Amino acid sequence: MSGFAQVRLLVVRNLREGARNPTLAYGLPIVIPLAVLVLVAKTLARVTDLPGFPTKNYAEWMTPAIIMLTAMTGVGYAATSLVVDIQSGFLDRLRLLDARPASLLLSRVLFDVVRVLPAGAALLIVGRLLGTGINEGVLGIALLFGLLTLWAAAYGGLYFVVALGTRNAQAPLALAPLFLPLQFMSTQFFPKPLLPGWVQAAARWNPFTYMIDAARTLTIGPLTARPVARAVAVALVVLLVTQLASLRMFSKAVGSD
């Protein structure tokens, strides 16, 4: 069986596994972002009255950022499941079937991405209902979800590094609150000129800032190449670092079993 066929079968297995626990597998990626979008968009609606604020509708400002936030609140489930697969002996059964153990790692990464995309679509619909404009049309939306896919795979790599480094299925849970400082030290809530100086400095080094800025370019516009290219470059760097590290740890785990 080809590597592609193995990955496809394992992704289907992961989807069926998630269906047995739909609240955790498919509900969790949307709960926190939806709450943030609805509550913050309403409670901070008058923020747009500040001089220099770029939009008149705060939900329009928040929606692209919240869609990208799903990549940070929705991943992690697959990393925990991967450790369970290693500890349960599932890898040994794969070897008996002449399957590539690396297919298991790739299938788990893809499963995390698949879980995030429906949440992003749901938030886009809610954002539209709250008045968010989709000024860049179908092209902008397609590129937005492409960026969301890339960012989910990149950020999710952090969970795989922790899970495989500790070989503890519960350890990735410690990363769950990480999205909080990342979102507050970014341009999620306010444009950079309205942020305190130290937050502006932190935002420049925060990869999430680049995802947000690109997402806004792809929805409310104007669509320009520079912020999108920066976001893709940053996401690719994070993806390369985290996935190479997790692949090395996975290979070590497989070799030691």
Steps between C-alpha positions, in 0.01 A plus 500: 500500500635843408581761761214718375251215539626432852459864600152510349390191693646633823329838456168318454576304817568827684173650375308197624681519831406867530137419421488294818585813699361782284486764772872484570611421146282736297324729749803626690666683206204737471383555859763750616533695171123531466466629856779753443353618170145550622576641845791724409343626178201619700666629818773690313282621215563867585877453460457587135425859606866544591685730258690300244313172547493341153144359500155613605385155607707333775374153402653559158833576666480194726366229269817436293709488818260260672500269198878475530462448875321169433836361385631561854201394708405201285826306470653268759243220501694307237831528686346342809347223289837432337660430838211268583560317172866453590425382854218267397716304257324623188839569342594135549189394312593742219839333471336160464299644211818641341368852547722804529490635859556852361160469332350500847666833584392664173143373537478653847626836372243496221225404744574809710471715187173336397354572844582871474358576154128452584547727802653766276207472258246530781672809638505658156122452479449649847725789407293566190185505714670758723574720201845393386563585138667251265642760270757275333248241386558132430873540439551664837300229680689221324834655595375560854422132553827403338679718755286354779603149394867594500483675837310210661765252386780732615358588842382145559860387467567650844260248652666211319842611625379506861302178469783304339768659716326401823320185376218618727153529347402770751805724454369685189214636711751735662532683167127575474516844675786616273254663260407756768828697514546455126165661421537786747851581376387524139279718284194284565309756704652832390708628208868537578502884529245481785703247701743596781862517388609179672206308352589633155853366549366161611257491208783539252651174628168322538432265205127525566511870407607410146219246468244758611627777273493265200153372589364856507661570165328192356153593629438869559791595272668647320661181374874560472780248465736623773302409817394168350857413401626591848235284666577203275873538566452518878263203501739295287788571740290392799378195307852399401640535852215326684440219252868418457535486878189286540611269217837450668333426835251269331777306330675466835178380663442246224856377523481455876176303493 
